[in-house]
Amino acid sequence: MTARGPAVIVGASLAGATAALALRRHGWDEPIVLIGEEAALPYERPQLSKAYLAGQREARHLLVAPEQRFADNDIELVLGHPVTELHPAEHRITVGGRERPYGVLVLCTGAAARRPGFPGATLPGVHLLRTLADADRLRAEVSPGTRVVVVGTGLVGSEVAATLNRLGADVVAVDPFPTPLYRLVPTAVGEMLAGLHGDRGVRLRPGRTVREIVGGRRVEAVVLDDGERLPAQVVVAGLGAVPNAGLAVSAGLEVGAGIRTDEFGRTGAADVYAAGDVVEQFVPHRGRHERVEHWKYAIQQAGAVAATIAGTPTPLDESPWFWTDQYDVHLEVAGWPDAGAPTVVDGAVGRAGEPGEFLARTVTAGRVRAVTGVGRGRELRALGRRLAGGVFHEETDEMRGSAWISD
């Protein structure tokens, strides 16, 4: 063991709960305390914009682990209380007005949905989506025929647009970029996604921004930069997330795009680690710090931190992997996307509202940097696992029939 005394984990998130349970698996026999600002047990967020929002999955099915598993592992849960102070030099925190000492601390405070800055964003009927409570409030206001404007077609915005469309809402999606998931997938794949939405009735407004939201007692319309007025009863802002790094900033930890850590999850303060969406971790094969907000990466970071704390230093040097479900299409992405890089496509990217079946390799300087696919999941994940070690693209006989797309 590299430290003694209680292991205190701030943030009852996916990363926080994973770290707590992993510490026990690695033989940590000191007390473990998991502290969360939300009153709910730790849960996973990916389905909030999909099955949970659609009413197809209950909250209990989103839990990282049932409450009994934490009890069985002698993990103390302190839920519904934010940590208000961190004093690394003194190895103590303040939670609920009470000071608690720690032997080792793990910050898993996650991220918050980015709030829109345009006028009218605080009107009733304007929603963010980051928590169970957010999803419950949004779902309660949507029924067949509800006029919804989704602002942003990144992962959350695209998924929300698809889910609410399937619930019968009248959906318009607005984004300054030309295609959905613009920064995450090759242009041809973004065009395919735009076709999926359009074919199913979602009206896209690419290349547009919101000037203001107007209304009296609640939202009535969204006015775009070109003057178009979109009637709206509900607005959903899917504008990305901001790391909850305030505690780290006030404690004097190094914070860039998130709390800076090395590849082991260690911050610059003794016995203080971090994992999950709040982290900007050093990635050895990239040679720089990166902030990754994906489900699997949070689990991997938490596991690496737990192993290192327990005395088996374990660096994380992996490429990220994530998926999105929109309508009946399951799209996967592994690696480090670059919207401006050329892409080699095996198979066919769909058009006219069909997804196709394909594996698209993003290639820069002769190396595969990312891979995107539909219907080729096993192949994609196998290739994705190799990306950190370097995969060189070569013009083999197999690849000569591939279609080159200039993004």
N, C-alpha and C positions, 0 to 999 in steps of 0.2 A: 504494500500500500504506500502511496506517495504522500498521504496526508491522514490525519486522525481527527476525530471529532465529527459532529453532525454534517452530513451532506445536505445542504439546503438548495433546493431547485426553485427558482423564481420563474413562474409561468407554467400553469397546468395545461400546456399545449400538447400537441402530438410529440414534439421534441422533448418537452419536459417529462411527460409520462414515460416515454421510451427510455430516457436517461435514467429515471428512477428504477424502472424494472430491470434495465440492463446492469445497473450497479449491483443489484442483488445477484443476478446471474453470474457476475464476475467475482462474487465472493465478498463484496463489501459488507462488513458486519457492524458498522457504526450506524447510528440513527439516520434515517432519510426523511426529510420533510419536503413535501411538494406543495407549493403555495400558488394559488390562482386567483386572479381578479374576478373572473366569472364564478357564479355559484354552481355552475354545471360541472359534472365530472369531465375529465379531459375527453375531447372528441375530435374526430377528423373532419376537416372542412371541405374536401373536394365535392362531396355530394350536396352541399348546401345550394349550389347553383343548378343542380341536376335532379336526382331522384328525390331528395328531401323537399326541395322547393315544389316539385310536382306532386307531392303527397304520396309518393310510392315507397318511401322508406321512413321508418319511425326514428326518433332521436336516439333511442336505446341501441339501434343498429349502427350508429355512428361512433359509439364509444371506443376509445383506444383499448380499454380493458374494463371489465365490470368492477364495481366497487370492491367486491370480495377479493379480487386478486391483489389489490393494493393492501388490504388487511392481511391477507395470507403472507405477503412479503414484508409485513411490518413497516409499511410506508405511511407516515402520517399525512393526511390530507388537510390542508388549510385553504378552504375555498370561499370565494366571495370577499376577499380582503386583498387590496393592492399593497405591494411593498412600496413604502414612501421614501425610504432612505437606505443608502448603501455606504458603508464605511470600510473600504478594503483594508486600510492599515490596521484597523481594530478588529477585523474579521467579525463584523456584526451588521445586521440589517434592522430596519424598523418596519413592522407590519401590524396593522390594527392598533397603532399607538404603543406597541410593545416591542422592546428590543430583543432580538434573538441572535445568539452567537452562531458561528458556523466554523467548521474545520475546512470545508471546501464548498464553493458556491458555483452553481451553474445558472447562467442567465438564459432563459428560454422565453423571453417576453413577446416574441412574435412580431407581428406588424398590424397596423390599423388601415382600414380602407381610406384611400386619399379622398379628402373632401373637396368638392368642386368650389372654385372661387368666383364663378359668375353670379350676377345678381339673381335673386330669387331662389337660390339653392337651399335655403332654410324653410321654404314653404312646406306645409303638410302635403304629403303625397310624393315627396322626393326621398328616395331610399338609397342607402348604401347596403352592401352585402358582404359581411365578414363573419357574423356570429349566428348562432341558432336564433337568437331573438330578432336579428335583422331579417332572417329568412321567414320567420313566423309573421312579422309585421307586413312584409311584402306579399306573402301568399294570401293574407287576409284581405288585401285590397284588390286582388285580381280575380276576375271571373270572365267567362266568355263574352267577348265584345269590348272589354276594357281597353281603352286607348292608352298604350304604353310607349314611351320614348326611352330607349336605352342609349346612354351616352358612353361611348367607348366600345370597341369590338375586339378587345384583348380576350384573354381566356375567360374571365368572369362575365364580361359583357356579352360575348358570343354565346356562351352557354345559357345565360339568363334569357337572351332573345329567343333561342331555340326552345327552351323550356316553356316560357310564357306563350309562345306561339302554339305549342302543342296543347296548352291549356285553353286555347281559343281566344287569346287576347289579340288585339289589333296592334302589331308591333312595328315601330320604326326604329332603326339603329343608326346612330350618327357617329362618325369618326373622322378625324383629320387625315388619316392615312387612306390609301386607295383600296385596300383589301383588309378583311378580318385577319387577326393574328399577324399583322404585317411584320413585326420584328421577330417573330418566332418561326415562321415557315417560309419556304421559297415562294416567289410571286405566283407561280402557276398553282400552287396549293392554296394560296390565299384566294385566287380567282375561283378555284373549285369551291371553296367554302362560301364565297359570295354567291355563287350559283345555287348552292344548297339552300341558303337562306331565301334568296329571291324566289326560287321554285316553290318554296313552301309558304310564301306569302309575307315574309318579312321584307319591308321596304328599306333599303339601305340608302344612306346619304353619305357616300365617301367624299373625302376632301372637304368636309364641312366641320365647323366648330359652333358651339353654342354661344350666342350673344347674351341671352338672358332667359330666365323662366318667369312667366307672368301668371298672375292669379290673384284672387281675393283672399278668401278663407283657406283655400288650398290651390294647388297647381291647376292651371287651365290650359296652358300652351307653352311650347318651347320655341323660342325665336332663334333662328340660325344666323350665321354671319352674313349670308346673302339676303336676309330679310324674310326667308320662308318661315311661315308660322305653322308649327305642327301641333294640332290639338292634342292634349294629354290629360289624362286623369291620374296617371302614375308616371313618375320618372325614376329610372334606375341609373345611378352613376357608377360606371365600372372603369375607374380611372387609375387602377393600380393600387399599390399599398406602400405605406411609409413605415419603416421599422420603429418599433417602440423602444427607442434607445435613450430616452430621457434619463432613466435611472443611471445608466452607464455614463452619460455626459456629465451629470451632476457629481458623480463619483470620480471624475477625472480620467476615465478609461479612454483609450484611443478609439474614436468613432469616425469612420469615413462614410461609405454608403450604408454601413451598418456597424455593429460592434466588431472591431478588427481582432481576428484571432490568427494563430498559426495553423498549420495543417492538423494539429492535434486538438484544436479547439481551445487552446490556452490564450487568454488575454495577457496584457502586459502587467496585470496585478497578480501578486502571488496567490495561488489557490483559487483563482477566479477563472471560470471557463464560460463558454457560450455556445449555443447550438440553435439551429432552426432559422426561421425567416428573419430574425433580427441580426443575423451574422453576416459579416463580410470576411470570408475565410481565405487564407492563402492557399492557392491550388498549385502544387509543385509543377505539374506538367504544363500549366499555363504561365507560370512564372510571375503571377500577380494575384492580388486579392479579387475575389468574385463574390457577389451576393446572389444566391439562388433561392427561389421561393417555392420549390416543388416538394411534394409529399415525400418521395423516396429520399431526397437529399437530406431532409430534416431527420429522418430515421437514421440515415448513415452518419450524420454529424453527431447525433445523440449517442449512437453506439460507439463511435470513436472516442468521444469524450469520456464515457463511462469506463471503457477499457483503459484509457490513459490514467484516469483517477485511481482505478483499482490496481495499478501497478504494471499494466501491460501496454506501454505506449503504442498507440495505433494511429498512424496518420491516415487522413482521408485524401485520396488523390484520384477521384473518380470523375467521370463526365456525368452531368445530370441527365435524367430521363423523366418525361412526363407524358400524360395522355389527356385527351379531351373527348368527351362524348357529345355530339351535336346531332339531334334527330336520331337516326339509327346508324350513324357513322362513328366509328372508333378510330381516332387519329393518334399516332404516337410520334414523339420526337425525342431523339437522344443526341447529346453533344451540345455544341455551342453554336447556335444558329447565327448566320450572318446574311441579312436580307440582300446585301449587295454582291454576294459571291456567286459564281456560276454553279449550276446544279446538274448532275447526271441523273437521269431517271431510268430505272428499270421498270417495265410495265407501262401503264398508262394512267396519267392523272385525269380524272373524270371531267366532263363538261355537261352543260345543259341540265344541271341539277342532279347529276350522278357523281359519286365519289371516285369511281374507278378502283383499280388495285395497283399499287405501285410502291416502290422503294426509291426515295430521292436522296442522293448523296450530295451534300454541300462540300465543294472542293476548293481549297486555297493552297497555293504553293505546292501542289501535288499531293496534299494530304486531305483525307476525309475529316472534316471538322464537325459535321452534324449529319444526321440521317433522319428522314421524315417518311412515314409510311401509313398506308391503309391496307389492311388485309395481309400484311407481311410481318406480323408482330414477332414471331419467333426469330426470324432472320434479323429484324431490326434490333432486337434486344441483344442478340449475340454479337452483332457488329458494334452496338453501343458500348458493350463491356470492354471492347478492345481499343476504343478511341483514345483513352488516356495514355496508352502505351505507344500510340502513333500508328495510324493505318494509312498507307500510301496508295493512292489511286493509280492504277496502271492501265494502259490501253490494251486490255487482253481481248482475246477472241470473243469472250462472253460479253464484254462491254461494248464492242464495236457497233452493235445494233441499238445502243441506247440513244435516247433523244437528248441533245444538249439544249439547255435553256439558258439564255443570258439574262440574268436578273437585273 
